[in-house]
């Protein structure tokens, strides 16, 4: 469509009106027709306003609509006749009774080779006939919207950058001509541009299009790539009908400064309440690694955030307080300026939960086995999930604590059982700090028994006749009050170990006398060693298992 003919087609209108002056006038409603045939509302196709569609149906049994035609008029003047409307797509049941203009019958302006005199709206009259000859004509079945449809050919906000943080809304407003589909400019129109989410005092800007439909706004100072602008236009006139809008975000086209960043924390683990220091530096690789001074940097550790700025040398320092939470965190460094970007920096920083170590039980058996059970858990988060933790057993030695070698460790979630060989003393259980749990120590506790021993052991006679009696004598003592003293009235046994064997067999039992003296006898059947042994009670250890016996030869 030529610009000089776009909106003024008076001559064409007059010519067509003269040619159509002999056409009969149509009443607004045509009463003649079969009530069995129905015609719905004719509707313009907004994507191509030179086309419309209408529904038509018949209620006559075994009949179907066979012909649908239409006339386009302005007042009483018919400006276009469509002898045949074609059915819609048969594959879609919803379009079974829909009829539309065939592609070759698309309505166009006179200047584009059509019969429509000018832009505007026109009445549509529709006639439908079924296969049994039933026919109906519906005048004013709809209105043909034969007007320009507006669209933004382009819309942008320029290229806000590190050194120019302004958006400049600009674009081109045009319209689609019905029928031909030609794109024509819309001059002298007002386009409204607003910033999405703008402050209440920021007024939308009205930009007027040029003869070519172009528009450009004054610069907007933007905070970052998240700023989004929307251009909108609406018109309902004789030539143009419709609304259109377009949005653009600064993030789609902004140009930040890409920096190089380094950062490191002064530790990988911190106890709750300790301060963690994170140091780093920003440089500009495009300027031979020159420092970037006075730039905002965001340093975060869990929910804590420290906003700091770089110094003249591009360096920054942030101090954050460690606190026990879920046990494991990660610090991170990001840019505090949307126009300054660098790769996210991060590193591990564990903050173990405060822990509690409760002593459940402790015992020292007569054979010198120390058994201790403890419960280890997070102090303020007893249900916190964590990996199995190890603990160690310690004994007080010469005023300090020394680790005790363990025979066995039984782990069952928070409950831990430790076993070790011991002759008694002061003990405690300690959990060393891990990334999940801080260190904890149980209350110290004392376990004690008296040592026992057999002295002056003698077995005889030697040699002894087979089947004769061997008598073993000795003295039972216990270590009490700093000295070895007689241990009277205690249970003792006589044990025999045959020559070549490693097993001691109990052959007699008795008790020590009031002075600790012991005398036990048993029948001799083979060469071997004899010993007196004391099984400890709740206060005493067993006598040493390593103590040798007295050998007796049997003949």
Kinemage of the C-alpha trace (Angstrom):
@kinemage 1
@onewidth
@group {chain A} dominant
@subgroup {mainchain}
@vectorlist {calphas} color= white
{ca unk a 1} P 0.000 0.000 0.000
{ca unk a 2} L 1.465 3.376 -0.996
{ca unk a 3} L 1.742 5.931 1.766
{ca unk a 4} L -0.115 8.549 -0.284
{ca unk a 5} L -3.057 6.171 -0.710
{ca unk a 6} L -2.946 4.544 2.695
{ca unk a 7} L -5.643 6.560 4.449
{ca unk a 8} L -7.366 8.472 1.689
{ca unk a 9} L -9.241 6.461 -0.905
{ca unk a 10} L -12.114 8.805 -1.704
{ca unk a 11} L -11.735 8.470 -5.448
{ca unk a 12} L -11.745 4.709 -5.281
{ca unk a 13} L -14.785 4.701 -3.042
{ca unk a 14} L -16.690 6.919 -5.457
{ca unk a 15} L -15.825 4.724 -8.447
{ca unk a 16} L -16.954 1.553 -6.756
{ca unk a 17} L -20.102 3.203 -5.426
{ca unk a 18} L -21.014 4.322 -8.968
{ca unk a 19} L -20.446 0.840 -10.362
{ca unk a 20} L -22.579 -0.696 -7.641
{ca unk a 21} L -25.379 1.872 -7.754
{ca unk a 22} L -27.630 -0.507 -9.651
{ca unk a 23} L -27.259 -3.276 -7.029
{ca unk a 24} L -30.477 -3.957 -5.123
{ca unk a 25} L -30.583 -2.813 -1.533
{ca unk a 26} L -30.631 -5.532 1.151
{ca unk a 27} L -32.941 -5.389 4.106
{ca unk a 28} L -31.282 -5.730 7.481
{ca unk a 29} L -33.018 -9.085 7.945
{ca unk a 30} L -34.297 -11.341 5.161
{ca unk a 31} L -37.470 -13.050 6.374
{ca unk a 32} L -37.611 -15.541 3.532
{ca unk a 33} L -35.866 -18.811 4.162
{ca unk a 34} L -36.155 -22.230 5.701
{ca unk a 35} L -36.176 -22.465 9.489
{ca unk a 36} L -34.293 -25.749 9.096
{ca unk a 37} L -31.118 -23.945 8.009
{ca unk a 38} L -29.129 -21.918 10.540
{ca unk a 39} L -26.327 -19.368 10.186
{ca unk a 40} L -24.050 -18.284 13.025
{ca unk a 41} L -22.022 -15.145 13.547
{ca unk a 42} L -19.476 -14.194 10.894
{ca unk a 43} L -16.111 -13.344 12.472
{ca unk a 44} L -13.032 -11.640 11.026
{ca unk a 45} L -9.787 -13.627 11.143
{ca unk a 46} L -7.581 -11.223 13.089
{ca unk a 47} L -4.369 -12.737 11.735
{ca unk a 48} L -5.534 -11.913 8.203
{ca unk a 49} L -8.308 -9.360 8.179
{ca unk a 50} L -9.061 -9.996 4.524
{ca unk a 51} L -10.627 -13.308 5.588
{ca unk a 52} L -13.618 -14.233 7.741
{ca unk a 53} L -15.422 -17.410 8.764
{ca unk a 54} L -19.007 -18.319 9.649
{ca unk a 55} L -20.882 -21.367 10.882
{ca unk a 56} L -23.851 -22.814 8.947
{ca unk a 57} L -25.906 -25.930 9.581
{ca unk a 58} L -29.159 -27.704 8.717
{ca unk a 59} L -31.594 -29.521 10.951
{ca unk a 60} L -33.230 -31.357 8.040
{ca unk a 61} L -32.870 -35.160 8.456
{ca unk a 62} L -30.290 -36.811 6.196
{ca unk a 63} L -29.286 -33.385 4.832
{ca unk a 64} L -26.093 -31.326 4.919
{ca unk a 65} L -25.116 -27.799 3.984
{ca unk a 66} L -23.958 -27.816 0.371
{ca unk a 67} L -23.447 -24.140 -0.466
{ca unk a 68} L -22.551 -21.012 1.483
{ca unk a 69} L -22.027 -17.596 -0.113
{ca unk a 70} L -21.578 -14.064 1.187
{ca unk a 71} L -21.755 -10.437 0.217
{ca unk a 72} L -19.795 -7.566 1.731
{ca unk a 73} L -21.510 -4.212 1.810
{ca unk a 74} L -21.193 -0.704 3.104
{ca unk a 75} L -24.661 0.567 3.819
{ca unk a 76} L -26.747 -0.525 0.837
{ca unk a 77} L -23.745 -0.746 -1.486
{ca unk a 78} L -22.329 -4.231 -2.127
{ca unk a 79} L -18.552 -3.931 -2.466
{ca unk a 80} L -17.656 -7.633 -2.798
{ca unk a 81} L -19.402 -10.898 -3.568
{ca unk a 82} L -18.064 -14.281 -2.469
{ca unk a 83} L -19.988 -16.968 -4.357
{ca unk a 84} L -18.519 -19.863 -2.416
{ca unk a 85} L -17.232 -20.223 1.155
{ca unk a 86} L -15.245 -23.424 1.597
{ca unk a 87} L -15.692 -25.833 4.552
{ca unk a 88} L -13.198 -25.916 7.375
{ca unk a 89} L -10.768 -28.764 7.993
{ca unk a 90} L -12.628 -32.075 8.051
{ca unk a 91} L -10.172 -33.619 10.554
{ca unk a 92} L -11.306 -31.279 13.316
{ca unk a 93} L -14.940 -31.965 14.378
{ca unk a 94} L -15.156 -28.469 15.811
{ca unk a 95} L -14.791 -27.051 12.304
{ca unk a 96} L -17.333 -29.354 10.625
{ca unk a 97} L -19.910 -26.565 10.220
{ca unk a 98} L -17.400 -23.749 9.666
{ca unk a 99} L -16.995 -22.047 6.300
{ca unk a 100} L -14.411 -19.459 5.260
{ca unk a 101} L -13.118 -17.613 2.220
{ca unk a 102} L -10.896 -19.641 -0.090
{ca unk a 103} L -7.309 -18.357 -0.300
{ca unk a 104} L -7.813 -16.947 -3.799
{ca unk a 105} L -10.838 -14.924 -2.624
{ca unk a 106} L -9.005 -12.990 0.098
{ca unk a 107} L -10.483 -9.501 0.294
{ca unk a 108} L -8.163 -6.683 -0.721
{ca unk a 109} L -8.191 -2.956 -1.286
{ca unk a 110} L -8.906 -1.639 -4.765
{ca unk a 111} L -5.288 -0.459 -5.096
{ca unk a 112} L -4.113 -4.017 -4.335
{ca unk a 113} L -6.336 -5.510 -7.048
{ca unk a 114} L -9.388 -6.106 -4.868
{ca unk a 115} L -12.832 -4.521 -4.548
{ca unk a 116} L -12.766 -3.096 -1.001
{ca unk a 117} L -12.757 0.678 -1.435
{ca unk a 118} L -11.078 1.691 1.815
{ca unk a 119} L -10.065 0.686 5.299
{ca unk a 120} L -12.955 0.396 7.702
{ca unk a 121} L -15.720 -1.983 8.804
{ca unk a 122} L -18.290 -3.644 6.542
{ca unk a 123} L -21.479 -5.672 6.947
{ca unk a 124} L -21.428 -9.368 6.000
{ca unk a 125} L -24.564 -11.051 4.575
{ca unk a 126} L -24.497 -14.859 4.380
{ca unk a 127} L -26.682 -17.303 2.423
{ca unk a 128} L -26.672 -21.045 3.133
{ca unk a 129} L -28.402 -23.908 1.226
{ca unk a 130} L -28.640 -27.588 2.213
{ca unk a 131} L -28.807 -30.713 0.062
{ca unk a 132} L -32.632 -30.786 0.223
{ca unk a 133} L -32.959 -27.254 -1.157
{ca unk a 134} L -33.608 -25.552 2.189
{ca unk a 135} L -32.130 -22.068 2.108
{ca unk a 136} L -31.611 -19.130 4.446
{ca unk a 137} L -30.080 -15.689 4.042
{ca unk a 138} L -28.904 -13.827 7.134
{ca unk a 139} L -28.265 -10.126 6.646
{ca unk a 140} L -25.735 -8.512 8.954
{ca unk a 141} L -24.389 -11.893 9.978
{ca unk a 142} L -21.285 -10.098 11.156
{ca unk a 143} L -18.960 -7.163 10.728
{ca unk a 144} L -15.807 -7.429 8.620
{ca unk a 145} L -13.013 -5.599 10.408
{ca unk a 146} L -11.004 -4.422 7.405
{ca unk a 147} L -8.557 -2.179 9.251
{ca unk a 148} L -4.825 -2.050 9.805
{ca unk a 149} L -3.537 -4.294 12.608
{ca unk a 150} L -0.707 -2.637 14.588
{ca unk a 151} L 2.535 -4.419 15.439
{ca unk a 152} L 6.000 -3.553 16.686
{ca unk a 153} L 8.454 -4.408 13.967
{ca unk a 154} L 11.180 -3.904 16.540
{ca unk a 155} L 11.649 -2.779 20.121
{ca unk a 156} L 14.839 -2.585 22.156
{ca unk a 157} L 16.520 -0.689 24.945
{ca unk a 158} L 19.956 -0.132 23.438
{ca unk a 159} L 23.049 -1.648 25.054
{ca unk a 160} L 23.508 -0.451 28.651
{ca unk a 161} L 27.115 -1.038 29.633
{ca unk a 162} L 29.632 -0.806 32.464
{ca unk a 163} L 30.571 2.736 31.414
{ca unk a 164} L 27.104 3.844 30.217
{ca unk a 165} L 24.321 2.530 32.457
{ca unk a 166} L 21.406 3.938 30.498
{ca unk a 167} L 18.649 2.201 28.579
{ca unk a 168} L 17.340 3.962 25.473
{ca unk a 169} L 13.937 2.586 24.437
{ca unk a 170} L 13.596 2.576 20.654
{ca unk a 171} L 11.691 0.746 17.999
{ca unk a 172} L 9.390 0.860 14.992
{ca unk a 173} L 5.593 0.806 15.035
{ca unk a 174} L 3.982 -0.489 11.855
{ca unk a 175} L 0.732 -2.115 10.791
{ca unk a 176} L -0.334 -5.113 8.722
{ca unk a 177} L -2.599 -4.222 5.815
{ca unk a 178} L -5.635 -6.523 5.477
{ca unk a 179} L -5.751 -8.706 2.420
{ca unk a 180} L -2.293 -8.023 0.998
{ca unk a 181} L -0.441 -8.454 4.301
{ca unk a 182} L 1.786 -5.502 3.437
{ca unk a 183} L 3.633 -3.835 6.326
{ca unk a 184} L 3.103 -0.082 6.447
{ca unk a 185} L 4.435 2.467 8.947
{ca unk a 186} L 2.194 4.203 11.455
{ca unk a 187} L 3.380 7.812 11.697
{ca unk a 188} L 2.358 10.393 14.311
{ca unk a 189} L 1.213 7.771 16.781
{ca unk a 190} L 1.920 7.827 20.500
{ca unk a 191} L 3.727 4.806 21.939
{ca unk a 192} L 3.766 4.450 25.721
{ca unk a 193} L 6.964 3.132 27.312
{ca unk a 194} L 7.110 2.166 30.979
{ca unk a 195} L 9.602 0.415 33.200
{ca unk a 196} L 8.145 -2.725 34.759
{ca unk a 197} L 7.869 -2.425 38.523
{ca unk a 198} L 8.810 1.240 38.400
{ca unk a 199} L 8.476 3.478 41.417
{ca unk a 200} L 5.153 5.217 41.852
{ca unk a 201} L 6.683 8.576 40.957
{ca unk a 202} L 8.146 7.352 37.639
{ca unk a 203} L 5.746 8.449 34.887
{ca unk a 204} L 5.426 6.360 31.717
{ca unk a 205} L 6.882 8.130 28.702
{ca unk a 206} L 4.882 8.984 25.586
{ca unk a 207} L 6.957 8.702 22.395
{ca unk a 208} L 5.644 9.915 19.027
{ca unk a 209} L 6.473 7.936 15.886
{ca unk a 210} L 8.164 9.471 12.876
{ca unk a 211} L 7.001 9.256 9.266
{ca unk a 212} L 8.711 5.847 9.109
{ca unk a 213} L 7.042 4.691 12.349
{ca unk a 214} L 10.264 4.952 14.357
{ca unk a 215} L 10.389 6.165 17.956
{ca unk a 216} L 13.242 6.815 20.417
{ca unk a 217} L 13.022 7.762 24.069
{ca unk a 218} L 15.269 9.675 26.439
{ca unk a 219} L 17.808 7.600 28.406
{ca unk a 220} L 16.679 5.693 31.478
{ca unk a 221} L 19.238 5.149 34.233
{ca unk a 222} L 19.085 1.419 35.006
{ca unk a 223} L 20.112 -0.474 38.107
{ca unk a 224} L 21.029 -3.675 36.359
{ca unk a 225} L 20.129 -6.311 33.778
{ca unk a 226} L 16.917 -7.156 35.608
{ca unk a 227} L 15.261 -3.903 34.492
{ca unk a 228} L 12.543 -4.583 31.902
{ca unk a 229} L 10.735 -2.076 29.700
{ca unk a 230} L 7.407 -2.467 27.924
{ca unk a 231} L 6.207 -0.495 24.900
{ca unk a 232} L 2.470 -0.456 24.214
{ca unk a 233} L 0.118 1.032 21.647
{ca unk a 234} L -3.636 0.857 21.108
{ca unk a 235} L -5.976 2.495 18.610
{ca unk a 236} L -9.576 2.028 17.524
{ca unk a 237} L -10.166 4.296 14.551
{ca unk a 238} L -11.504 4.015 11.016
{ca unk a 239} L -8.088 2.935 9.725
{ca unk a 240} L -6.404 1.139 12.671
{ca unk a 241} L -7.787 -1.287 15.218
{ca unk a 242} L -5.910 -3.236 17.851
{ca unk a 243} L -3.500 -3.237 20.730
{ca unk a 244} L 0.091 -4.344 20.751
{ca unk a 245} L 2.888 -4.491 23.302
{ca unk a 246} L 6.502 -5.632 23.441
{ca unk a 247} L 8.858 -6.099 26.371
{ca unk a 248} L 12.611 -6.150 26.507
{ca unk a 249} L 14.914 -6.816 29.444
{ca unk a 250} L 18.251 -5.114 29.840
{ca unk a 251} L 19.699 -8.607 30.433
{ca unk a 252} L 19.067 -9.463 26.780
{ca unk a 253} L 21.507 -6.910 25.491
{ca unk a 254} L 23.563 -5.306 28.242
{ca unk a 255} L 27.369 -5.268 28.228
{ca unk a 256} L 28.966 -5.810 31.645
{ca unk a 257} L 32.629 -5.612 32.554
{ca unk a 258} L 34.054 -9.109 33.044
{ca unk a 259} L 36.572 -9.141 35.869
{ca unk a 260} L 38.960 -11.716 37.289
{ca unk a 261} L 38.450 -12.535 40.957
{ca unk a 262} L 40.373 -14.547 43.539
{ca unk a 263} L 39.409 -15.325 47.137
{ca unk a 264} L 40.396 -17.612 49.997
{ca unk a 265} L 39.290 -18.197 53.593
{ca unk a 266} L 41.725 -18.322 56.516
{ca unk a 267} L 40.381 -21.727 57.587
{ca unk a 268} L 38.328 -24.691 56.445
{ca unk a 269} L 36.757 -25.375 59.830
{ca unk a 270} L 35.585 -22.971 62.512
{ca unk a 271} L 33.942 -23.558 65.831
{ca unk a 272} L 30.702 -21.789 66.614
{ca unk a 273} L 31.448 -18.209 67.647
{ca unk a 274} L 34.794 -17.968 65.847
{ca unk a 275} L 35.473 -15.335 63.171
{ca unk a 276} L 36.248 -16.404 59.617
{ca unk a 277} L 38.204 -14.015 57.418
{ca unk a 278} L 37.892 -14.146 53.627
{ca unk a 279} L 40.363 -12.165 51.515
{ca unk a 280} L 40.266 -11.608 47.772
{ca unk a 281} L 41.078 -9.328 44.859
{ca unk a 282} L 39.417 -8.005 41.688
{ca unk a 283} L 41.354 -7.167 38.525
{ca unk a 284} L 40.495 -6.158 34.971
{ca unk a 285} L 41.929 -8.641 32.446
{ca unk a 286} L 41.142 -6.277 29.596
{ca unk a 287} L 43.462 -3.699 31.188
{ca unk a 288} L 46.452 -5.978 31.719
{ca unk a 289} L 45.229 -7.112 35.123
{ca unk a 290} L 44.856 -3.636 36.591
{ca unk a 291} L 43.160 -3.575 40.016
{ca unk a 292} L 39.484 -2.646 40.161
{ca unk a 293} L 39.130 -0.166 42.996
{ca unk a 294} L 36.040 0.785 44.984
{ca unk a 295} L 33.913 -2.046 43.620
{ca unk a 296} L 31.129 -3.727 45.645
{ca unk a 297} L 31.638 -7.374 46.534
{ca unk a 298} L 29.152 -9.689 48.218
{ca unk a 299} L 30.599 -12.289 50.582
{ca unk a 300} L 28.163 -14.843 51.996
{ca unk a 301} L 28.388 -17.678 54.476
{ca unk a 302} L 25.090 -19.456 55.023
{ca unk a 303} L 22.477 -16.756 55.701
{ca unk a 304} L 25.145 -14.208 56.621
{ca unk a 305} L 26.110 -11.626 54.005
{ca unk a 306} L 28.893 -9.051 54.172
{ca unk a 307} L 28.874 -6.294 51.557
{ca unk a 308} L 32.367 -4.866 51.203
{ca unk a 309} L 34.251 -2.746 48.659
{ca unk a 310} L 37.648 -3.188 47.105
{ca unk a 311} L 40.522 -0.923 48.037
{ca unk a 312} L 42.828 0.977 45.692
{ca unk a 313} L 44.753 -2.255 45.051
{ca unk a 314} L 41.553 -4.142 44.218
{ca unk a 315} L 41.720 -6.177 47.426
{ca unk a 316} L 38.823 -6.820 49.790
{ca unk a 317} L 38.394 -8.398 53.214
{ca unk a 318} L 35.248 -9.739 54.838
{ca unk a 319} L 34.850 -11.085 58.356
{ca unk a 320} L 31.986 -13.425 59.127
{ca unk a 321} L 30.932 -15.108 62.330
{ca unk a 322} L 30.741 -18.890 62.324
{ca unk a 323} L 27.752 -20.411 64.031
{ca unk a 324} L 26.585 -23.976 64.379
{ca unk a 325} L 23.711 -24.815 62.096
{ca unk a 326} L 23.536 -27.873 59.886
{ca unk a 327} L 27.203 -28.611 60.489
{ca unk a 328} L 28.594 -27.941 56.989
{ca unk a 329} L 28.601 -24.698 55.011
{ca unk a 330} L 30.230 -23.145 51.993
{ca unk a 331} L 31.337 -19.542 51.710
{ca unk a 332} L 30.889 -17.742 48.404
{ca unk a 333} L 31.963 -14.488 46.777
{ca unk a 334} L 29.808 -12.821 44.112
{ca unk a 335} L 29.658 -9.414 42.515
{ca unk a 336} L 27.710 -6.666 44.221
{ca unk a 337} L 27.287 -4.793 40.915
{ca unk a 338} L 25.119 -6.229 38.097
{ca unk a 339} L 27.386 -4.538 35.543
{ca unk a 340} L 30.476 -6.207 37.007
{ca unk a 341} L 30.594 -9.962 36.538
{ca unk a 342} L 33.059 -12.677 37.443
{ca unk a 343} L 32.917 -16.389 38.078
{ca unk a 344} L 31.414 -17.301 41.434
{ca unk a 345} L 34.043 -18.140 44.023
{ca unk a 346} L 33.411 -20.563 46.868
{ca unk a 347} L 35.105 -22.872 49.316
{ca unk a 348} L 34.239 -25.337 52.077
{ca unk a 349} L 33.884 -24.139 55.633
{ca unk a 350} L 32.687 -26.609 58.234
{ca unk a 351} L 31.066 -25.413 61.441
{ca unk a 352} L 30.618 -28.485 63.631
{ca unk a 353} L 27.669 -28.712 65.937
{ca unk a 354} L 28.313 -28.517 69.621
{ca unk a 355} L 28.285 -32.031 71.025
{ca unk a 356} L 27.569 -33.836 74.263
{ca unk a 357} L 29.234 -37.022 75.501
{ca unk a 358} L 27.325 -38.814 78.265
{ca unk a 359} L 28.762 -41.759 80.221
{ca unk a 360} L 26.242 -44.610 80.222
{ca unk a 361} L 28.216 -47.324 82.045
{ca unk a 362} L 31.767 -48.304 83.009
{ca unk a 363} L 33.125 -51.525 84.501
{ca unk a 364} L 36.426 -53.264 85.171
{ca unk a 365} L 36.214 -57.092 85.194
{ca unk a 366} L 38.288 -59.502 87.280
{ca unk a 367} L 40.277 -60.538 84.217
{ca unk a 368} L 41.357 -56.880 83.626
{ca unk a 369} L 38.893 -55.926 80.878
{ca unk a 370} L 37.711 -52.302 80.998
{ca unk a 371} L 34.301 -51.760 79.318
{ca unk a 372} L 32.918 -48.222 78.869
{ca unk a 373} L 29.696 -47.201 77.076
{ca unk a 374} L 28.959 -43.585 76.120
{ca unk a 375} L 26.286 -41.669 74.220
{ca unk a 376} L 27.456 -39.042 71.706
{ca unk a 377} L 25.009 -36.568 70.156
{ca unk a 378} L 24.634 -32.978 68.993
{ca unk a 379} L 23.894 -30.752 71.974
{ca unk a 380} L 21.122 -28.566 70.535
{ca unk a 381} L 20.116 -30.737 67.577
{ca unk a 382} L 19.858 -34.270 68.963
{ca unk a 383} L 18.146 -35.531 65.814
{ca unk a 384} L 20.771 -34.150 63.418
{ca unk a 385} L 21.870 -36.681 60.816
{ca unk a 386} L 25.592 -37.304 60.590
{ca unk a 387} L 28.161 -39.979 59.878
{ca unk a 388} L 29.433 -42.316 62.588
{ca unk a 389} L 31.818 -40.536 64.948
{ca unk a 390} L 34.859 -42.051 66.686
{ca unk a 391} L 35.878 -41.484 70.291
{ca unk a 392} L 38.958 -42.405 72.311
{ca unk a 393} L 39.544 -43.686 75.836
{ca unk a 394} L 42.086 -41.813 77.967
{ca unk a 395} L 43.703 -42.539 81.360
{ca unk a 396} L 45.227 -40.109 83.795
{ca unk a 397} L 48.992 -40.712 83.962
{ca unk a 398} L 51.460 -38.485 85.852
{ca unk a 399} L 49.077 -35.556 85.898
{ca unk a 400} L 48.156 -35.782 82.187
{ca unk a 401} L 45.839 -37.819 79.987
{ca unk a 402} L 47.193 -40.616 77.824
{ca unk a 403} L 45.302 -42.510 75.167
{ca unk a 404} L 44.529 -46.126 76.066
{ca unk a 405} L 44.913 -48.714 73.258
{ca unk a 406} L 41.552 -50.353 72.604
{ca unk a 407} L 40.811 -54.016 72.165
{ca unk a 408} L 37.401 -53.395 70.595
{ca unk a 409} L 35.076 -50.574 69.543
{ca unk a 410} L 31.361 -51.241 69.029
{ca unk a 411} L 29.532 -48.444 67.205
{ca unk a 412} L 25.746 -48.223 67.233
{ca unk a 413} L 24.732 -44.743 66.036
{ca unk a 414} L 25.134 -42.430 69.059
{ca unk a 415} L 25.874 -45.322 71.476
{ca unk a 416} L 29.544 -46.348 71.531
{ca unk a 417} L 31.128 -49.146 73.580
{ca unk a 418} L 34.906 -49.308 74.164
{ca unk a 419} L 36.921 -52.215 75.571
{ca unk a 420} L 40.543 -52.234 76.721
{ca unk a 421} L 42.896 -54.086 79.056
{ca unk a 422} L 43.474 -52.234 82.314
{ca unk a 423} L 44.545 -52.581 85.947
{ca unk a 424} L 42.346 -49.615 86.926
{ca unk a 425} L 42.758 -45.868 87.462
{ca unk a 426} L 41.111 -42.600 86.453
{ca unk a 427} L 39.569 -42.544 82.981
{ca unk a 428} L 37.575 -40.389 80.581
{ca unk a 429} L 36.201 -40.654 77.038
{ca unk a 430} L 36.928 -37.897 74.522
{ca unk a 431} L 35.502 -37.063 71.088
{ca unk a 432} L 37.873 -35.114 68.858
{ca unk a 433} L 36.453 -32.304 66.695
{ca unk a 434} L 35.251 -33.293 63.214
{ca unk a 435} L 33.515 -31.311 60.482
{ca unk a 436} L 30.181 -32.441 61.901
{ca unk a 437} L 30.637 -32.437 65.675
{ca unk a 438} L 32.769 -30.296 67.942
{ca unk a 439} L 34.938 -31.945 70.564
{ca unk a 440} L 33.433 -33.228 73.818
{ca unk a 441} L 34.730 -34.992 76.920
{ca unk a 442} L 32.859 -37.183 79.370
{ca unk a 443} L 33.196 -36.657 83.115
{ca unk a 444} L 36.271 -38.473 84.505
{ca unk a 445} L 35.618 -41.635 86.497
{ca unk a 446} L 37.679 -44.062 88.608
{ca unk a 447} L 37.666 -47.854 88.340
{ca unk a 448} L 39.770 -49.969 90.750
{ca unk a 449} L 40.350 -53.565 91.927
{ca unk a 450} L 43.017 -55.137 94.132
{ca unk a 451} L 45.742 -57.129 92.408
{ca unk a 452} L 46.251 -60.698 93.737
{ca unk a 453} L 49.180 -63.115 93.621
{ca unk a 454} L 50.383 -66.506 94.864
{ca unk a 455} L 53.812 -66.561 96.530
{ca unk a 456} L 55.982 -69.423 97.856
{ca unk a 457} L 54.326 -71.949 95.564
{ca unk a 458} L 55.548 -75.521 96.055
{ca unk a 459} L 54.169 -78.838 94.771
{ca unk a 460} L 55.367 -82.224 96.026
{ca unk a 461} L 56.505 -84.737 96.678
{ca unk a 462} L 58.848 -84.888 93.708
{ca unk a 463} L 58.951 -87.311 92.151
{ca unk a 464} L 55.567 -88.788 92.961
{ca unk a 465} L 54.235 -92.227 92.266
{ca unk a 466} L 51.504 -92.491 89.668
{ca unk a 467} L 48.156 -92.454 91.485
{ca unk a 468} L 49.682 -90.809 94.526
{ca unk a 469} L 48.739 -87.404 95.853
{ca unk a 470} L 50.433 -84.103 94.978
{ca unk a 471} L 50.108 -81.365 97.570
{ca unk a 472} L 50.536 -77.711 96.485
{ca unk a 473} L 51.163 -75.030 99.069
{ca unk a 474} L 51.605 -71.269 98.904
{ca unk a 475} L 50.364 -67.913 100.184
{ca unk a 476} L 47.624 -65.744 98.648
{ca unk a 477} L 48.217 -61.963 98.839
{ca unk a 478} L 46.457 -58.821 97.590
{ca unk a 479} L 47.876 -55.373 97.062
{ca unk a 480} L 46.111 -53.143 99.524
{ca unk a 481} L 46.935 -49.816 101.122
{ca unk a 482} L 50.216 -49.555 99.233
{ca unk a 483} L 51.626 -52.977 100.156
{ca unk a 484} L 51.206 -56.697 99.512
{ca unk a 485} L 49.236 -58.179 102.383
{ca unk a 486} L 47.781 -61.584 103.232
{ca unk a 487} L 44.420 -62.261 101.564
{ca unk a 488} L 42.571 -64.688 103.810
{ca unk a 489} L 39.375 -66.704 103.389
{ca unk a 490} L 39.385 -66.285 99.606
{ca unk a 491} L 38.352 -68.984 97.105
{ca unk a 492} L 41.298 -70.685 95.370
{ca unk a 493} L 41.724 -73.673 93.023
{ca unk a 494} L 44.479 -76.134 92.236
{ca unk a 495} L 45.180 -76.404 88.516
{ca unk a 496} L 47.239 -78.927 86.553
{ca unk a 497} L 48.844 -78.571 83.118
{ca unk a 498} L 50.047 -81.853 81.599
{ca unk a 499} L 53.451 -81.964 79.986
{ca unk a 500} L 53.201 -80.787 76.368
{ca unk a 501} L 49.786 -79.111 76.936
{ca unk a 502} L 48.915 -75.422 77.084
{ca unk a 503} L 45.680 -75.831 79.003
{ca unk a 504} L 45.271 -75.572 82.764
{ca unk a 505} L 42.668 -77.903 84.254
{ca unk a 506} L 41.119 -77.305 87.668
{ca unk a 507} L 41.494 -80.432 89.811
{ca unk a 508} L 40.707 -79.164 93.335
{ca unk a 509} L 39.319 -76.127 95.132
{ca unk a 510} L 39.341 -74.561 98.576
{ca unk a 511} L 39.904 -71.314 100.445
{ca unk a 512} L 42.904 -69.524 101.817
{ca unk a 513} L 43.455 -69.474 105.561
{ca unk a 514} L 43.179 -66.368 107.693
{ca unk a 515} L 46.867 -65.644 107.058
{ca unk a 516} L 46.530 -66.327 103.347
{ca unk a 517} L 48.079 -69.789 103.507
{ca unk a 518} L 46.833 -72.292 100.894
{ca unk a 519} L 47.214 -76.079 100.816
{ca unk a 520} L 45.461 -78.166 98.127
{ca unk a 521} L 46.048 -81.718 96.934
{ca unk a 522} L 45.034 -83.931 94.005
{ca unk a 523} L 45.905 -87.321 92.511
{ca unk a 524} L 48.890 -87.350 90.134
{ca unk a 525} L 48.420 -89.184 86.853
{ca unk a 526} L 51.073 -87.704 84.566
{ca unk a 527} L 54.098 -85.468 84.472
{ca unk a 528} L 53.209 -81.756 84.489
{ca unk a 529} L 52.995 -78.443 86.293
{ca unk a 530} L 50.843 -77.530 89.278
{ca unk a 531} L 49.663 -74.075 90.349
{ca unk a 532} L 47.342 -72.373 92.800
{ca unk a 533} L 44.976 -69.837 91.119
{ca unk a 534} L 42.640 -67.209 92.581
{ca unk a 535} L 39.521 -66.114 90.656
{ca unk a 536} L 38.856 -62.486 91.586
{ca unk a 537} L 35.580 -61.184 92.983
{ca unk a 538} L 33.904 -57.775 92.593
{ca unk a 539} L 36.913 -56.197 94.382
{ca unk a 540} L 39.848 -58.278 93.187
{ca unk a 541} L 41.540 -59.202 89.931
{ca unk a 542} L 42.286 -62.788 89.074
{ca unk a 543} L 45.783 -63.820 90.009
{ca unk a 544} L 48.131 -63.429 87.012
{ca unk a 545} L 47.432 -66.029 84.317
{ca unk a 546} L 51.046 -65.793 83.216
{ca unk a 547} L 52.327 -67.142 86.540
{ca unk a 548} L 54.116 -70.463 86.007
{ca unk a 549} L 53.514 -73.631 88.066
{ca unk a 550} L 55.765 -76.087 89.887
{ca unk a 551} L 56.753 -79.107 87.773
{ca unk a 552} L 56.366 -82.598 89.304
{ca unk a 553} L 57.715 -85.801 87.731
{ca unk a 554} L 55.442 -88.843 87.997
{ca unk a 555} L 57.047 -92.311 88.097
